Amino acid sequence: MSDSKKTAPSLYIRVDIPVKYINEFKEICSEVVIEPWEFGETEPQPTVDLSKFDILYTLGLHDNLSILKKAPKIKWVHSDSAGVEAMLNEDIKKSDVIITNVKGCSSVPIAEHTIAMLSSLARGVPTMIRNQINKNWVEIPVKDLENSTVGIIGYGDIGFEIAKRCKGLGMTVIGCRRNPAQRKGKYEPADLIMGMDQVDEVLSRSDFVVLALPFTKDTSYFLNEERINKMKKGSHLINVGRGNTIVDEDLIESLKNGHIAGAALDVFEVEPLPEDHPFWKLENVMVSPHNAYNSAKHLDRVMELFLKNLKLFSDGKPLKNVVEKGLGY
């Protein structure tokens, strides 16, 4: 967006947002209309004329933006999720519509969740809980986090926050990213940052592998049998990125034969995870219901970002968290 005089844009919202935030939006916008689309429900039809709206606030995980055919004036679409895969069809990629997301708003809680999973896998917590239920008093094999190596595949905002906490536990941290020369600032917690072309080496060196990858054509089914076999025998896997980055059948086989000692999985290709999925029953797997992002402060972080962008849009200034459509994040 180029600089221009201040405007009062109109906003159409497809997610449920508390009234106190809506009132703040109304202080900036000329009109705000809310017609929530509940996750898992059939897409509702708008009851208002969309041709007058400038901004669409929706959920990038399930809105393919076909609604924009009725909203030709939309200049900016904001996703209430970090994932925007459903949005990025060829028409949207070719259009001038700006896409933003909530990247960064969940980095801290996801990092804290990751540390909880790392510690649980290292200390045998899944076995401990089963033994408690069965009143079984048996010594449990454990692994030290101190001096172990964690490889963070997808070393972005989330990976950075994970790395900071892993260093506090005395771990060696290897970050792996598309652009290994990129730095967040003066402080860099990772001991080594490698390129995605070196990912096999990262896998072979890591006692713990954390997947924090975005959804792109390059990350789809990234962790397959070939890459799993490159992982250190007895290593552990944590996935807090996207569910479709793992070939489930290949991981299940590796968990059963003991090549991978255990896994903590927060995201899945099909959600909710089907009741008959093997992940539920494997004793060396911890399943969480796409909950790593969750935090008592999550909504406040998301609203603070959107309000900041709403003011920038009103002032004709560039927005924050703009998605690079070609990359997918």
FENNORWO-V587936 format. One record per residue. N is the residue number from 1. PSI is psi in radians with two decimals (* if undefined). NEAR is the number of other C-alpha atoms within 10 Angstrom. D_LAST is the distance of its C-alpha to the last C-alpha in whole Angstrom. Layout:
BEGIN
{{N	PSI	NEAR	D_LAST} {N	PSI	NEAR	D_LAST}}
END
This chain:
BEGIN
{{1	2.47	12	19} {2	2.79	9	22} {3	2.42	11	25} {4	3.09	11	27} {5	2.77	9	30} {6	2.40	13	29} {7	2.89	14	28} {8	1.61	17	28} {9	2.87	20	25} {10	2.45	20	26} {11	2.24	25	23} {12	2.20	24	23} {13	2.31	20	21} {14	0.24	21	21} {15	2.80	17	21} {16	2.09	13	24} {17	2.36	13	24} {18	2.60	9	27} {19	-0.65	9	29} {20	-0.59	8	29} {21	-0.66	14	26} {22	-0.70	16	27} {23	-0.61	12	30} {24	-0.65	12	28} {25	-0.69	21	25} {26	-0.39	16	29} {27	-0.35	11	30} {28	-0.60	19	27} {29	2.69	19	27} {30	-0.47	13	30} {31	2.44	16	29} {32	2.14	18	27} {33	2.32	17	27} {34	2.10	15	26} {35	1.49	15	26} {36	2.51	18	24} {37	1.84	19	23} {38	2.36	13	23} {39	2.28	12	21} {40	-0.23	9	23} {41	2.81	7	25} {42	2.48	8	26} {43	2.16	14	24} {44	2.66	11	26} {45	2.38	9	28} {46	2.54	14	28} {47	0.06	8	31} {48	2.88	10	31} {49	1.98	9	30} {50	-0.13	21	27} {51	-0.21	13	28} {52	-0.05	17	28} {53	2.51	22	25} {54	-0.52	21	22} {55	2.42	24	19} {56	2.24	24	18} {57	2.05	20	17} {58	-3.00	23	16} {59	2.00	27	14} {60	-0.23	23	11} {61	-0.38	16	12} {62	0.02	17	15} {63	1.98	19	16} {64	0.11	16	15} {65	0.43	20	17} {66	-0.35	12	20} {67	-0.41	14	21} {68	-0.30	16	20} {69	-0.43	11	23} {70	-0.03	15	25} {71	1.22	19	24} {72	-0.27	13	24} {73	-0.13	15	24} {74	2.16	22	20} {75	-0.42	17	18} {76	2.26	21	16} {77	2.17	25	14} {78	2.26	24	13} {79	2.32	25	11} {80	0.05	22	13} {81	2.81	18	11} {82	-0.62	21	8} {83	2.31	22	7} {84	0.38	26	7} {85	-0.63	18	9} {86	-0.50	13	12} {87	-0.58	24	11} {88	1.06	21	10} {89	3.00	13	13} {90	-0.64	10	15} {91	-0.74	12	17} {92	-0.71	17	14} {93	-0.62	16	12} {94	-0.25	11	16} {95	2.98	10	16} {96	0.03	11	16} {97	2.26	16	15} {98	2.32	19	12} {99	2.27	24	10} {100	2.79	25	9} {101	-3.00	26	8} {102	0.45	23	10} {103	2.31	22	9} {104	-0.43	17	12} {105	-0.42	24	14} {106	0.10	22	15} {107	-0.77	20	15} {108	-0.92	22	18} {109	-0.62	21	19} {110	-0.68	25	17} {111	-0.74	25	19} {112	-0.70	16	22} {113	-0.75	20	22} {114	-0.76	27	21} {115	-0.68	18	24} {116	-0.71	13	26} {117	-0.73	23	25} {118	-0.86	22	26} {119	-0.71	17	29} {120	-0.75	17	30} {121	-0.73	26	30} {122	-0.66	20	32} {123	0.11	17	35} {124	0.55	17	35} {125	-0.71	17	34} {126	-0.76	15	34} {127	-0.70	17	37} {128	-0.75	17	39} {129	-0.75	12	38} {130	-0.72	12	39} {131	-0.63	15	42} {132	-0.77	11	43} {133	-0.68	9	43} {134	0.08	9	45} {135	0.79	9	47} {136	1.91	11	47} {137	1.64	9	48} {138	2.41	10	46} {139	2.42	9	45} {140	2.28	11	41} {141	2.43	9	40} {142	2.92	13	37} {143	2.41	12	35} {144	2.41	12	35} {145	-0.67	19	31} {146	2.28	13	33} {147	0.09	13	33} {148	2.89	17	31} {149	2.29	20	28} {150	2.24	29	24} {151	2.11	30	21} {152	1.85	30	18} {153	1.96	25	15} {154	1.16	22	12} {155	1.33	29	13} {156	-2.50	24	11} {157	-0.78	18	12} {158	-0.82	24	13} {159	-0.66	26	15} {160	-0.79	22	17} {161	-0.62	20	18} {162	-0.78	28	19} {163	-0.74	27	21} {164	-0.76	17	23} {165	-0.61	17	24} {166	-0.64	24	25} {167	-0.61	17	27} {168	-0.35	10	29} {169	0.09	16	30} {170	0.36	14	31} {171	2.69	20	29} {172	2.25	21	28} {173	2.19	24	24} {174	2.09	23	22} {175	2.54	26	18} {176	2.10	28	17} {177	2.89	21	13} {178	-0.69	15	12} {179	1.59	13	14} {180	-0.30	14	17} {181	-0.27	9	19} {182	2.41	11	16} {183	2.56	12	18} {184	-0.54	9	17} {185	-2.83	6	20} {186	-0.64	6	24} {187	2.16	8	24} {188	1.90	13	22} {189	-0.44	20	23} {190	2.43	23	22} {191	-0.48	12	25} {192	2.43	14	24} {193	2.17	23	20} {194	2.79	20	20} {195	2.84	17	18} {196	-0.37	18	16} {197	-0.15	11	19} {198	0.30	13	21} {199	-0.57	19	20} {200	-0.65	15	23} {201	-0.69	14	25} {202	-0.78	27	23} {203	-0.71	25	24} {204	-0.37	18	27} {205	-0.16	19	28} {206	2.31	23	26} {207	-0.53	25	28} {208	2.29	28	25} {209	2.17	25	22} {210	2.12	26	19} {211	2.07	25	16} {212	0.76	25	13} {213	2.56	25	10} {214	3.03	24	7} {215	1.99	20	8} {216	2.98	15	8} {217	-0.48	11	11} {218	-0.42	10	12} {219	-0.12	15	12} {220	2.16	17	14} {221	0.68	16	17} {222	-0.82	17	17} {223	1.57	18	19} {224	-3.05	16	22} {225	-0.76	17	26} {226	-0.80	11	26} {227	-0.63	14	24} {228	-0.69	22	25} {229	-0.31	18	28} {230	-0.31	15	27} {231	2.63	23	27} {232	2.35	19	30} {233	2.31	16	32} {234	0.11	13	32} {235	2.95	23	29} {236	2.66	26	27} {237	2.38	26	23} {238	2.23	24	21} {239	1.99	23	18} {240	0.28	25	16} {241	-1.68	24	12} {242	2.53	23	12} {243	-0.55	23	16} {244	0.15	20	15} {245	-0.15	25	15} {246	2.38	22	19} {247	1.81	17	22} {248	-0.81	20	24} {249	-0.68	12	27} {250	-0.69	16	27} {251	-0.73	21	26} {252	-0.79	17	29} {253	-0.73	13	31} {254	-0.60	18	30} {255	-0.61	22	31} {256	-0.68	14	34} {257	-0.04	9	35} {258	0.03	14	34} {259	-0.77	18	32} {260	2.15	24	30} {261	-0.57	21	31} {262	2.85	26	29} {263	2.54	27	26} {264	2.02	23	24} {265	2.18	24	21} {266	-0.29	23	20} {267	2.59	24	17} {268	2.71	22	19} {269	-0.67	14	18} {270	2.16	9	20} {271	2.40	11	21} {272	2.67	11	23} {273	2.18	17	24} {274	2.52	11	27} {275	-0.45	9	31} {276	0.17	8	32} {277	2.40	10	29} {278	-0.45	13	30} {279	-0.56	21	28} {280	-0.59	14	30} {281	-0.29	12	33} {282	2.20	15	32} {283	-0.34	14	34} {284	0.41	21	32} {285	2.35	22	29} {286	2.16	20	27} {287	2.22	17	25} {288	2.53	16	24} {289	1.12	12	23} {290	0.90	18	19} {291	-0.03	14	20} {292	-0.57	22	19} {293	-0.33	17	17} {294	2.46	14	20} {295	2.60	15	22} {296	-0.38	8	25} {297	0.03	11	23} {298	-0.88	15	20} {299	-0.71	17	21} {300	-0.71	13	22} {301	-0.76	15	19} {302	-0.78	18	17} {303	-0.65	19	20} {304	-0.75	14	20} {305	-0.81	18	17} {306	-0.73	23	17} {307	-0.70	15	21} {308	-0.77	12	20} {309	-0.62	19	17} {310	-0.70	23	20} {311	-0.70	19	23} {312	-0.75	17	21} {313	-0.78	26	20} {314	-0.59	16	24} {315	-0.01	17	25} {316	0.46	16	23} {317	2.79	17	21} {318	2.50	13	17} {319	2.77	18	15} {320	2.73	16	13} {321	0.61	18	9} {322	2.26	17	8} {323	2.31	21	5} {324	1.83	12	6} {325	-0.62	19	7} {326	-0.58	11	8} {327	-0.55	12	6} {328	0.13	16	4} {329	*	20	0}}
END
